Amino acid sequence: MQKKINKTSKSQEKIKKTSLLKSEQSDATQVGPVGTALIAAYLILFSIYLLYSIVRFWPPTGSLCESYINNFIFFGTFSIRDEVRLLVIVALSGALGSLVHALRSFYWYVGHRALMRSWLIQYIMLPFVGTTLALAFYLVIRGGFFSPQANLTDTQPFGFAALGVLVGMFSEQAILKLKEIANTLLTEPSPGSDAVPEEK
């Protein structure tokens, strides 16, 4: 009887030790209050900066035309062409959409106390991924659906800005759509031996 009691006590001690080790490991990989505050400040301030930039780069008449940007932070006053203005609006909109996705993911993981350090680089890089994808989509649509003789002064930037925001918010779906377009135009390669299966 005494042996059984000793065995149960030893097993309970082992369970306690393993649970303590798991909690210590999770505490070591979770983001602390300072890191959480820094990431939150980064996401919020970056979103405000992007909103301000989109407003400043938005054409004053609602349609694209060559004009001036006045007193834009450290750049002062400068002239900008309509094509460059549209590229900038698309890039900023893509970054803003990715920040919307990042903010939603961030507060969900913080609320569930499951924010890990390994995911911090994703929150930092998401705006740049959104910018790149939005520009890629813009080039595909601009080159595939618009005539080279199309006049940009008659183009409304709302559609391209909406496209950039959607691409930034749903970057994974955007990558899959670009892959479908690439597979249609180009030869699909055979998967390698160490290829990771895609999620559907």
C-alpha positions as CSV (number, residue, x, y, z in Angstrom):
1,M,0.0,0.0,0.0
2,Q,2.8,2.3,0.9
3,K,4.5,1.6,-2.5
4,K,1.4,2.6,-4.4
5,I,1.2,5.8,-2.5
6,N,4.8,6.6,-3.3
7,K,4.2,5.8,-7.0
8,T,1.2,8.1,-7.2
9,S,3.1,10.9,-5.4
10,K,6.0,10.5,-7.8
11,S,3.8,10.6,-10.8
12,Q,2.0,13.7,-9.5
13,E,5.4,15.4,-9.0
14,K,6.4,14.5,-12.6
15,I,3.2,16.0,-13.9
16,K,3.8,19.2,-11.9
17,K,7.4,19.4,-13.2
18,T,6.3,19.0,-16.8
19,S,3.5,21.5,-16.4
20,L,6.0,24.0,-14.8
21,L,8.5,23.4,-17.7
22,K,5.8,24.0,-20.3
23,S,4.6,27.2,-18.6
24,E,8.2,28.4,-18.3
25,Q,8.8,27.7,-22.0
26,S,5.6,29.4,-23.0
27,D,6.5,32.4,-20.8
28,A,9.9,32.5,-22.4
29,T,8.5,32.6,-25.9
30,Q,5.6,34.9,-25.2
31,V,5.9,38.7,-25.8
32,G,6.0,40.7,-22.6
33,P,4.2,44.0,-21.9
34,V,7.0,46.2,-23.2
35,G,7.1,44.3,-26.5
36,T,3.4,44.3,-26.8
37,A,3.3,48.1,-26.3
38,L,6.0,48.7,-28.8
39,I,4.3,46.6,-31.5
40,A,1.0,48.2,-30.8
41,A,2.6,51.7,-31.1
42,Y,4.3,50.6,-34.4
43,L,1.1,49.4,-36.0
44,I,-1.0,52.4,-34.9
45,L,1.5,55.1,-35.8
46,F,2.3,53.4,-39.1
47,S,-1.5,53.3,-39.9
48,I,-1.8,57.0,-39.1
49,Y,1.1,57.8,-41.3
50,L,-0.3,55.8,-44.2
51,L,-3.7,57.5,-43.9
52,Y,-2.1,60.9,-43.8
53,S,0.1,60.0,-46.9
54,I,-2.9,58.8,-48.9
55,V,-4.8,62.0,-48.2
56,R,-1.9,64.1,-49.2
57,F,-1.2,62.2,-52.4
58,W,-4.9,62.0,-53.4
59,P,-5.6,64.1,-56.5
60,P,-7.4,67.4,-55.5
61,T,-9.9,67.1,-58.3
62,G,-10.8,63.5,-57.8
63,S,-9.2,62.5,-61.2
64,L,-5.5,62.1,-61.9
65,C,-3.5,65.0,-63.2
66,E,0.0,66.4,-62.8
67,S,0.1,68.7,-59.8
68,Y,2.1,69.6,-56.7
69,I,2.3,68.1,-53.2
70,N,2.7,70.8,-50.7
71,N,4.5,70.5,-47.4
72,F,4.7,66.7,-47.2
73,I,6.5,66.1,-43.9
74,F,10.3,66.4,-44.7
75,F,10.0,66.5,-48.5
76,G,8.6,70.0,-48.8
77,T,6.8,70.9,-52.0
78,F,7.4,68.9,-55.2
79,S,5.7,68.1,-58.5
80,I,4.4,64.6,-59.2
81,R,3.2,63.0,-62.4
82,D,-0.2,61.3,-62.6
83,E,1.3,57.8,-63.2
84,V,3.7,58.1,-60.3
85,R,0.8,59.5,-58.1
86,L,-1.3,56.4,-58.9
87,L,1.6,54.1,-58.1
88,V,2.1,55.7,-54.7
89,I,-1.6,55.6,-53.9
90,V,-1.7,51.9,-54.7
91,A,1.4,51.1,-52.7
92,L,0.2,53.1,-49.7
93,S,-3.2,51.4,-49.9
94,G,-1.6,48.0,-50.0
95,A,0.4,48.8,-46.9
96,L,-2.7,50.1,-45.2
97,G,-4.7,47.0,-46.0
98,S,-2.0,44.8,-44.6
99,L,-1.9,46.9,-41.4
100,V,-5.7,46.3,-41.0
101,H,-5.0,42.6,-41.1
102,A,-2.0,42.9,-38.7
103,L,-4.1,45.0,-36.2
104,R,-6.9,42.4,-36.2
105,S,-4.5,39.5,-35.7
106,F,-2.5,41.4,-33.1
107,Y,-5.4,42.3,-30.7
108,W,-6.8,38.7,-31.1
109,Y,-3.5,37.1,-30.0
110,V,-2.9,39.6,-27.2
111,G,-6.5,39.1,-25.9
112,H,-5.9,35.4,-25.8
113,R,-2.5,35.8,-24.3
114,A,-0.9,33.8,-27.1
115,L,1.3,36.4,-28.8
116,M,4.7,34.7,-29.5
117,R,8.0,36.3,-30.2
118,S,8.4,34.3,-33.4
119,W,5.5,36.2,-35.0
120,L,6.8,39.7,-34.3
121,I,8.8,39.8,-37.6
122,Q,5.6,39.1,-39.5
123,Y,3.9,42.2,-38.0
124,I,6.9,44.3,-38.9
125,M,7.1,43.0,-42.5
126,L,3.4,42.8,-43.3
127,P,3.1,46.5,-44.6
128,F,6.0,45.9,-47.0
129,V,4.5,42.7,-48.2
130,G,1.2,44.4,-48.8
131,T,2.9,47.2,-50.7
132,T,4.8,44.8,-53.0
133,L,1.7,42.7,-53.7
134,A,-0.5,45.7,-54.4
135,L,2.1,47.0,-56.9
136,A,2.3,43.6,-58.5
137,F,-1.5,43.4,-58.9
138,Y,-1.6,47.0,-60.3
139,L,1.0,46.2,-62.9
140,V,-0.8,43.0,-64.0
141,I,-4.2,44.8,-64.3
142,R,-2.7,47.9,-65.8
143,G,-0.8,45.9,-68.4
144,G,-3.5,43.4,-69.1
145,F,-6.8,45.3,-69.0
146,F,-5.8,48.8,-70.1
147,S,-4.8,50.0,-73.5
148,P,-1.4,51.7,-73.8
149,Q,-3.2,54.7,-75.3
150,A,-5.5,55.0,-72.2
151,N,-5.6,58.5,-70.8
152,L,-4.9,58.5,-67.0
153,T,-6.6,61.8,-66.5
154,D,-9.9,60.0,-66.9
155,T,-9.0,57.3,-64.4
156,Q,-10.5,57.4,-60.9
157,P,-8.0,56.4,-58.2
158,F,-10.8,54.9,-56.0
159,G,-10.8,51.6,-57.8
160,F,-7.0,51.1,-57.6
161,A,-6.9,52.2,-54.0
162,A,-9.7,49.7,-53.1
163,L,-7.7,47.0,-55.0
164,G,-4.6,47.8,-53.0
165,V,-6.4,47.6,-49.7
166,L,-8.0,44.3,-50.6
167,V,-4.7,42.8,-51.7
168,G,-3.0,44.0,-48.5
169,M,-5.7,42.6,-46.3
170,F,-5.9,39.2,-48.0
171,S,-2.3,38.7,-49.1
172,E,-2.4,34.9,-49.1
173,Q,-5.4,34.9,-51.5
174,A,-3.7,37.5,-53.6
175,I,-0.6,35.3,-53.9
176,L,-2.7,32.4,-55.0
177,K,-4.4,34.5,-57.6
178,L,-1.1,35.7,-59.0
179,K,0.0,32.1,-59.1
180,E,-3.0,31.1,-61.1
181,I,-2.3,33.9,-63.6
182,A,1.4,32.8,-63.8
183,N,0.4,29.2,-64.4
184,T,-1.9,30.3,-67.2
185,L,0.8,32.3,-69.0
186,L,3.8,30.2,-68.1
187,T,4.6,26.5,-67.7
188,E,3.9,25.2,-64.3
189,P,7.0,23.6,-62.8
190,S,7.0,20.2,-61.2
191,P,7.2,20.3,-57.3
192,G,10.5,19.5,-55.7
193,S,11.2,16.7,-53.3
194,D,11.1,19.0,-50.3
195,A,8.1,21.1,-51.4
196,V,5.6,22.0,-48.7
197,P,2.0,21.2,-49.7
198,E,-0.2,24.3,-50.1
199,E,-3.2,24.9,-48.0
200,K,-6.5,25.2,-49.8
